[in-house]
Amino acid sequence: MTAGPEETDRRPPGRRRLATVLAVLTVLALVGTVVLLVWLRGETSDADAAGQDRLEVVQAAERFVETWNTFTPDAADQYVEEVAPLLSTKFRKEFTDSAQDVLAGIQQQQLSSKGEVLVDADGIPLVGIATIDADSAEVLVVSDADRVSSGQQVARHWRWQVSLVQVDGEWLVDSFKEV
């Protein structure tokens, strides 16, 4: 025998209401959990991207400072080829426009230099990001260079402020100054 429509739920009305409320709360809890997980995943992705940008900025600044301060008189032309790709279009033009004078000075003085970014007692490079946003950064770098000029050895100590811009996903040096 089949039950008619009036006999489908024999629970008292209070229990039916409780069952409905519990079902709605369960659905809301599930929806809330899904929304929270999606939001957390987005936050994690943003944090990962920001961390990756910070790492790339530090690496670009280190690479620039070491390359800028490393050259020999017999490979002066190679120096320009190594430095130029690290620079923004604006700074690259300034650099290449003055490169012949720089190369002449290196060769005339028989100047060689080996640059390095200094590290602390734990081996962590002395590079700090002063500011960073989606497409620019200011980085402070502590470096030394062992130089030899006409047979005389000279140690140079620098503190650089390096300005970088992101171009097509790559961090390039837009300017720098000694601080």
C-alpha positions as CSV (number, residue, x, y, z in Angstrom):
1,M,0.0,0.0,0.0
2,T,1.3,3.4,-1.0
3,A,1.0,6.5,1.1
4,G,-0.9,9.5,-0.1
5,P,0.5,13.0,-0.1
6,E,-0.8,13.7,3.3
7,E,0.9,10.6,4.8
8,T,4.5,11.2,3.4
9,D,6.0,12.8,6.5
10,R,4.6,11.7,9.8
11,R,7.1,13.6,11.9
12,P,5.7,16.4,14.1
13,P,6.0,19.9,12.5
14,G,8.7,20.9,15.0
15,R,11.0,18.1,13.9
16,R,10.5,18.8,10.2
17,R,11.5,22.4,10.8
18,L,14.6,21.3,12.8
19,A,15.6,19.0,10.0
20,T,15.2,21.8,7.4
21,V,17.2,24.2,9.5
22,L,20.0,21.6,10.0
23,A,20.0,20.9,6.3
24,V,20.3,24.6,5.4
25,L,23.0,25.1,8.0
26,T,25.0,22.2,6.6
27,V,24.7,23.6,3.1
28,L,25.8,27.0,4.3
29,A,28.8,25.5,6.1
30,L,29.8,23.6,3.0
31,V,29.5,26.7,0.8
32,G,31.4,28.8,3.4
33,T,34.2,26.2,3.5
34,V,34.5,26.2,-0.2
35,V,34.6,30.0,-0.3
36,L,37.2,30.1,2.4
37,L,39.4,27.5,0.6
38,V,39.2,29.4,-2.6
39,W,40.1,32.7,-0.9
40,L,43.0,31.1,1.0
41,R,44.3,29.6,-2.2
42,G,44.2,33.1,-3.8
43,E,46.1,34.6,-0.8
44,T,48.7,31.8,-1.0
45,S,49.1,32.4,-4.7
46,D,49.5,36.2,-4.2
47,A,52.1,35.5,-1.4
48,D,54.0,33.1,-3.6
49,A,54.1,35.6,-6.4
50,A,55.2,38.4,-4.1
51,G,57.9,36.1,-2.7
52,Q,59.0,35.2,-6.2
53,D,59.2,38.9,-7.2
54,R,61.3,39.7,-4.1
55,L,63.7,36.8,-4.9
56,E,64.1,37.9,-8.5
57,V,64.7,41.5,-7.5
58,V,67.4,40.5,-5.1
59,Q,69.0,38.2,-7.7
60,A,68.9,40.9,-10.4
61,A,70.5,43.5,-8.1
62,E,73.3,41.0,-7.0
63,R,74.0,40.0,-10.6
64,F,74.2,43.6,-11.7
65,V,76.5,44.8,-8.9
66,E,78.9,41.9,-9.4
67,T,78.9,42.2,-13.2
68,W,79.2,46.0,-13.1
69,N,82.3,45.7,-10.9
70,T,84.0,42.7,-12.7
71,F,86.2,43.4,-15.8
72,T,89.7,43.0,-17.2
73,P,91.5,45.2,-19.7
74,D,91.9,42.4,-22.2
75,A,88.1,41.6,-22.2
76,A,86.8,45.2,-22.0
77,D,84.5,44.7,-25.0
78,Q,83.0,41.6,-23.4
79,Y,82.2,43.8,-20.3
80,V,79.8,45.9,-22.3
81,E,78.1,42.7,-23.7
82,E,77.7,41.3,-20.2
83,V,76.4,44.5,-18.5
84,A,74.0,45.8,-21.3
85,P,71.4,43.0,-21.0
86,L,71.0,43.7,-17.3
87,L,69.8,47.3,-18.0
88,S,66.5,48.9,-18.9
89,T,66.3,50.4,-22.4
90,K,66.9,54.0,-21.1
91,F,69.9,53.0,-18.9
92,R,71.3,50.7,-21.6
93,K,71.4,53.7,-24.0
94,E,73.2,55.8,-21.5
95,F,75.7,53.0,-20.8
96,T,76.4,52.1,-24.4
97,D,76.8,55.8,-25.3
98,S,79.5,56.2,-22.8
99,A,81.0,52.7,-23.1
100,Q,83.9,53.7,-25.4
101,D,85.2,56.2,-22.8
102,V,84.9,53.6,-20.0
103,L,86.6,50.9,-22.1
104,A,89.4,53.3,-23.0
105,G,90.0,54.1,-19.3
106,I,90.0,50.4,-18.4
107,Q,92.5,49.6,-21.1
108,Q,94.7,52.7,-20.6
109,Q,95.0,52.1,-16.8
110,Q,95.2,48.3,-17.3
111,L,92.4,48.2,-14.8
112,S,90.9,44.9,-13.7
113,S,88.3,44.4,-11.0
114,K,86.5,41.5,-9.4
115,G,83.3,42.5,-7.7
116,E,81.3,40.6,-5.1
117,V,78.2,41.2,-3.0
118,L,79.2,40.9,0.7
119,V,77.5,38.4,3.0
120,D,76.8,38.3,6.7
121,A,78.2,35.8,9.2
122,D,75.4,33.3,8.2
123,G,76.3,33.6,4.5
124,I,73.2,35.8,3.7
125,P,73.9,38.4,1.0
126,L,73.8,42.0,2.3
127,V,71.0,43.0,-0.1
128,G,67.9,44.7,1.2
129,I,64.7,45.7,-0.7
130,A,63.8,49.2,0.3
131,T,60.6,49.4,-1.7
132,I,58.9,47.1,-4.2
133,D,55.7,47.2,-6.2
134,A,54.4,45.3,-9.2
135,D,56.9,46.8,-11.7
136,S,59.6,48.7,-9.8
137,A,61.9,48.2,-6.8
138,E,64.7,50.0,-4.9
139,V,67.4,47.7,-3.5
140,L,70.3,48.5,-1.3
141,V,73.5,46.3,-1.9
142,V,76.8,46.1,0.0
143,S,79.7,45.1,-2.2
144,D,83.4,45.1,-2.5
145,A,85.7,45.0,-5.5
146,D,89.3,43.9,-5.6
147,R,90.9,46.1,-8.2
148,V,94.3,46.3,-9.8
149,S,95.3,49.4,-11.7
150,S,98.7,49.6,-13.4
151,G,99.9,46.9,-11.0
152,Q,98.7,48.6,-7.9
153,Q,96.1,46.6,-5.9
154,V,93.2,48.6,-4.4
155,A,90.2,47.4,-2.4
156,R,87.0,49.3,-3.1
157,H,84.0,49.2,-0.7
158,W,80.6,50.3,-2.0
159,R,77.0,50.7,-0.9
160,W,74.7,50.9,-3.9
161,Q,71.1,51.9,-4.3
162,V,69.9,50.1,-7.3
163,S,66.6,51.0,-9.0
164,L,65.0,48.2,-11.0
165,V,62.0,48.0,-13.3
166,Q,60.1,45.0,-14.5
167,V,60.0,44.7,-18.3
168,D,58.3,41.7,-19.9
169,G,58.6,39.8,-16.7
170,E,62.3,40.5,-16.2
171,W,63.8,42.8,-13.6
172,L,66.3,45.2,-15.2
173,V,68.4,48.0,-13.7
174,D,67.1,51.5,-14.5
175,S,69.7,53.4,-12.5
176,F,72.0,53.1,-9.5
177,K,74.0,55.4,-7.3
178,E,76.5,55.1,-4.5
179,V,75.1,55.8,-1.1
